[in-house]
Amino acid sequence: MSSIFKQLQKFLYNPLFTLRVILSLLICKNSLEQLNFLMGIKNNEPYALSYTWITNILPKQWLVNGDNFEVYYYLIIVSTALAVIGLLGRLGLFLLASSCIIVNGMVEGIGAFDHTLSLPSQMLLLLAFLPGTMAFSIDRLIFSSIFGKTYFKLPKRKLIKQSTNLILLLLVVTYFTAGVSKIRYGGAQWLDGSTLGFYIQDHTFDYEEGKKQILLGRSHGSQDDFEWKGKYNLYAHTYGNYNGSPRMRAVNSWLGSHKYVMSLISILTVLLELSGFIVFINPRLRNLYLVSIIGMHSLIGLTMGLGFTFYRIICVLLIDWKIVFHDIKVTRRRMALKRLKVAHRLAG
């Protein structure tokens, strides 16, 4: 049992490996669902594809259609298998991440905006090039048997740490830009809690399906009015609170009606998003930040039904488990020492 635990520790100490395997499987599942969603749209003339930045730079024949659907379908499955077992692993990661980005770009192009694969797909693309990603893989076994272990030793801890820091940097910048965006475009008005209160009290479930659609954004104005959003912009945004529980909706109504509570949550959210660079100060601050992000997304999932499962899994895998196990061991020793002292006092 202890040997199994030690092997588990090795995997947890190298988040590049665990991210490679788990993200590949999750992205495969989600990408196939999006692929089927694209092909399942009927009478889609009103939803003509608007080119996002990724689909705009690709040759039109690369975009998903009835002729190449099966190519994308099997490409995603095969590249996932290669990435997970580590056989031509870097190629598998690159193809899977690229396919995911193309499919996700097309889904956004028809007006379905979902952040689920945004961060994971970028991480997978980065993992395809980072040292240490293939520390446990068939590729390494093959090369080691052919050329000898002296040429293909496992990456040093320092190298794995540097690669992990780049992954952490991508995570931190993602949340940092979200915080900056809130301040830049919402200013003090976002911090007063009114925006968050509006989201959390969404009344979508009060209407029959198709009877009510809430749009955020301008419906008039010149092109210049939207320049701040860039060349490939969104003029409107649809959203919804997907938690249909009557009890939770009652809680949401109570929260949304208390301005000071929503303001406090809004301020803490922005502070959390902007403070991500503390992960590079020391391991405990890194763990504190990641656990806080997990808590934030869990709260969003509880109140709005938007679980951000991929993001929470990423944060769990990026926790510095070495320091966690070390602290647990130290705590156990201290407790044992205290019990020993108490026993001596009682005996005396």
N, C-alpha and C positions, 0 to 999 in steps of 0.2 A: 504493500500500500504506500509506503514511504517513497519507493522508487517511482511509482506512478505520479506522486505529488511532485517529486523533483523534476520529472519530465515536463509536467504541466507548468512548473515555474520557469523552465527554460523557454517554453513557448511564450509565456506572458512577458518574460524579460526582453523578448524581441518582438515588439508590436508590429514590425514590418511584415513578419510572417503571418501573424494572426489577421492583420488587416488584409493581406493578399488573399487569404483563403475565404474569410467570412464576407468581405466586401464583394468578391467575385461572385459568390453564390447569391447574395442578395441582389446585386445589380443584374445578374442573369435573369432572375425571376421577374424583377420589375421591368426590365427592358423588353422581355417577351410579352408581358402584359400590355405595355405601351405599343408594341408592334402590332399586336392583335387589335388593339383599340383603333390604331390608324386604319387598318384594313377593314374594320367593322363599320366604319362610318358610311351611312347610306345617304344618297341625295345630298352630297356635301357641297353643292354649288354655292350656297351662302357662306360656306367656310373655306373659301379659296385660300390657299397657302400664302401666308405673309412671310417673307423670308427673314428669318432671324440672322444674327451675325454669322452663325456657323453654317446655316443652310445657304446663305447668300454666296459664300466663297467656294462652295462645292459645285462640281459639274452637275447639271440637272439630272443626268442619267444615274448619278449616285444616290439620289433621293429615293426613299422607299416607294415602290409602286407594285402593281400586280405582277409585273414581270420579274422583279428581283426580290420579292417578299421571302421566298424560300431560301435565297442566298443569305439574306440577313438573319433569318431564323436559325439556320444551321451554323452560320458563322458565330453567332452569339453562344450557342451551345458548345461548339467545339473549342472556341477560344476560352470559355469558362473552364472546361475540363483541363485544357493545357495549363491555364493559370493556377488552378487549384493544386494539381499534382506536381507542377513545376517541370513539365516536359516542354521544351521551347517556351518556358514560362514567361519570359519578358515579351516575346512576340504575342503570346496569348493575352497578356495584360494590355498591351498596346491596342490590339484589335478589339478586345472587349470594351475598353474605355472609349475608343473611337466610335464604335458602333452605337454605344450607349449615348454619346454626345449627339450623334447625327439623329437618332430616333427621338431623343428628348427635344432636340431643336425643332424637329418637324411637329411634334405634339404641341409645342409652344406656338408654332407657326399657324396652327388652326384655332388658337385662342384658349387652350387649356394650360394654365400656368401652375406648375407644380415644382416645388423646390427639392423634392425628395432625392433626386439623383444629381443635383447640382454639385454639392461638395464631394460626395462619394466618387463620382466619375472623374473629377479633377485629381483626387487622391490616387485613384487607380492608375491614371495616366502618369502621375509622378512616380509611383511605385515601380513602374516599368523600367525606370532609368536609375533608381537609387541603389547604391551598394547595400547589401544585407537583405534585400527582398527575397533572394533565392537561397538564403542560408540553409533552409531545409527544403530540398527539391530533388527530383530525379536528375535534372541537369547537373547538379553538383556531384551526385553519385557517379554519373557516367564519366564526367571529366576527371574526377578523382581516380577512378579505376583505370582510365586510359593514361593520364599524365602523372599520376602519383599525388599523394596528399600534400607534398611539399609545395606544389604549384597552386593548389586549390584549398587552402586552409579556410576555416570558418572566419568570417570577418571579425576584426577586433572590436571590443566593446566601444572603443572611441569612435570607430567608423559607424557602428550601428547607432550610437548616440547622435552623431552628426546628421545621419539620414533621418532619424526620428525627429530631430529639431526642425528639419525642413518640412516634414509633415505637420508638426505642431504649428509652424509658421503659417502654413496654408490655412489651418483651422482658425488661428488667431486673427489673421487678416480678413477672413470671411466674416467673422463676428464684428471685428473692428469697423469694417466698411458699412455693416448694417447699422451700427451705432452712429457713425458719422452721417449716414444718409438720413437718419431720423432727425438729427440736430440740423443738418443742412437744409432739408426741405420742410421740416415741421417746426424747428426752432423751439421756443418756450411753449408754444401751443401744444406740441407733442408731449412735453413733460408735465402739462397740467392734468393729464389723465383722460381728457375728453376723447381722444382718438381711440385709446385702448378700451375705454368704456363703451364706445360706439361699436367696436368689434365684438366685444364680449356679450353685448346685449342684442346681437343680431336676431331678427325675427323671421328668418327664412322659414322656420317650421310652422309659423302661424298661417302660412298660405299653402294652398294646394300646389302640387308640382306643376311648374310651367305658368303659374298665375302671377308670380312676382319675381323680378330680377333686380338686384341692387347693383348699380354701377357707381364706381368711384372714378372721377376724372371729368375733364371738360368735354362738353358736347359741341362747343363752338370756339371760334378763335382762329387766328392765322397760323400758318406753319411755324412762324417765328416764336409763337407762344410756347412751343414744345421743344425748342432747341436744346434746353437743358437736359433733356432725356436722351440726347444722342441721336445718331442717324437712324438706328433701328429701335424706335421707341414704342411705348404703350400709351395710348391716349386714354384708356380706361382700364379698370381692374375689377373683376368680379371676385367676391369672397363669400364666405359663409361660416357660420358656427355649426360644426357638424355633430355636436353633442346633443342628441335628441332626448336625453333623459329629462323628464319634467322636473325632477328634484334638482338636477344640476342647473337647469335653466332658471329655476327660482333663485338658486344661489348666485348665478351670474347677474340676474336682475338686481339683487341686493348689492353685489359688488359694484356694478356699473352705476348705481344710484348714489354711491358714496364717493364723491369726487376726490377727497383727500386720500382714500385708500388706493384708488386708481392712479393718482398722481405719484404716490409713494412707489407703487409697483412699476410705473413707467420710468421713474428716475433710477430705481435699482436696476432695471433692465438695461438702460443705456450705460450706466456705470459698469455693469458686468461686461457688456459687449466691448467697451472701450478699454477695459483693464486687462485684456488677455495677455499682454506681453509680460505679465508677472510670471508666466509659466517658465520663463528662462532664468528666473532669479534662483530658485531652488526647487527640489522635487516636491516638497510639501505644499508650496504655493501652487505648483502645477496641478497637484491632485485636488487642492481646494477649488481651483478655478474650474477644472473639469467636472467635479461633483456638482458645483453650482450650476453649470450649464445643463447637466443632466436634470437637476431639480427644476430649472426654468422650463425646459421642454416638457417635463412631466406635468408641471402645473398647466402649461398650454394644452397638453393632451387631456387633462382632467376637465378643464373648463370649456375647451373649444373642440375637442375631438381630433386635434391635429397633433399626433404623437411624435412626429419627427424621429421615428424609430431608428433610422440609419444614423442620424446625428448622435443619438444617445449611445448607440453601439460603438461608434467611432471614439467617443469620449471615454467609454469604459475600457476599450482596448489601449488607449493612449495613457491611461493612468500608470504612474510609475509603481508597478507592483513590487518591485524589489524593496523600495522604501516602506511599502505597506507591510510586507512580510517581516521586514526588519523591526518595524515599530511594534508589530504584534508579538514578536519574540521578546523584545525588550520589556513590553508590558507584562507578559507572562512571568518573566524572571522577577520583575519587581513585585508582582502579586505573590509569587511563591516566597520571596524573601520576607514580605510583610507577614504572611501566614506563619513562617518559621519563627519570626520575632514574637508574634502573639503566642505561639505555642510555648516558647521559652519563658515568657512572662507568666503564663498560666502554670507552667511546671515549677517555676521558682516560687 
